């Protein structure tokens, strides 16, 4: 059974407070600790070689926005991966013979344009 001892000074007197494992205080402390421990382990480190010109552009953008290189690289990869996923969906639909192809003319007609 985990017990936290908390000594509180109150000008002329002192009180001793014990919080047992089943108390709300302990649960909150444990939850907070686990939550923040998990956040620390969510990143990984990678190494990449970039052409000098690209590095200079990255440094310029980083200086202008007052953000780290890592921030911009991470955002660029996130956007790329989202776009890549959209491209894969479009290609899959293009090659799916069961997915009907609708022409621009058919769309305008269905919209009454």
N, C-alpha and C positions, 0 to 999 in steps of 0.2 A: 504494500500500500504506500503510494507516494504521498509525502506530506511536505508542504512548503511552510516554513516558519517566517513570519513577518513581524518585525519589531517596530512598533510605531511610537515615536516620542511625541508627547503632548505637553509642552512647557513644563509643568510641575510633576506630571505623572507619566508613567509609561504603561502601555498595554501590550499584551502578547496575543497575537491572533494566529490561530492554526486553521489552515484550509485543508480539508481532507480530499481524497481523490475524487469523490463524487460531487464536490462543490462546483458551482458555476465558474468560479475564478480559475480553478485548475483546468476545467474543460476549455475555457477561453485561451488560457496560456498555451496549452498543448495544441489547440487548433491553430493558433497564431504561429507557433514554432514550426509545425508541420507544413503549413501553408507557405511560409517563407523559405523553408529548406527546399521545398519542391521547386520554387521559382528560381533558385540559384542554379539548379541543375538542368535548365531547359535550353541552354545554348551549347553549341559546339563550335570548335575552332577549325577553320579550313585555311588553306594557303592557296593563293592564285597568282599567276604571273600575268601582268597587264602590259600592253605596249606603252611606251613612255608618253606618247601623246594622250592616250586615254587617262593615264595617271595624272597628267597635268590638268586635264579637263575636270577630273574628279576633285583634285585639290582646289581648283578655282571655285567649283560649285560648293564645296565644303566650306571654304573661307567666306563666300558670299552669304551662305545660309547659316553660318556658325554652327554647323552640325558636323559630326565626325564622318570620316570616310565610311566606316562600318554602317552607319545609318543609311547612307545613299546606296551602298552596295546591297544591303538587305532589301531596301524598297525596290530597287531595280530587279532583283531576283524574284521577289514576290510578284511584281507586275508581269515579268516574263513568264513565270510559271502559270499565272492565271490566263494569259494570252495563249500560251501553249495548250492548256487544257481546252480552251474555246476552239482552237484550231483543230485539235484532235476530234472534238465532237462534230465540227463541221465536216471534216474529212470522212469520219465514220458515216455520217448521214449522206454524204455525197456518194459513197460507195455502197450504200444500202439500197438494194433494188426494190425493197418493199416500202421505202420512204418516197412518196410521190414528189416530183419536181413541179413547182408552181412557177409559172412565168410572171414577169412583171405585168404583162397584159391581163392575165387572169386575176391578179391581185387588184389592179385598178378597176376591173369589171366588177369584182365582188364588193368593192367599196363604193361603187357607183360613180367613179371618176371618169 
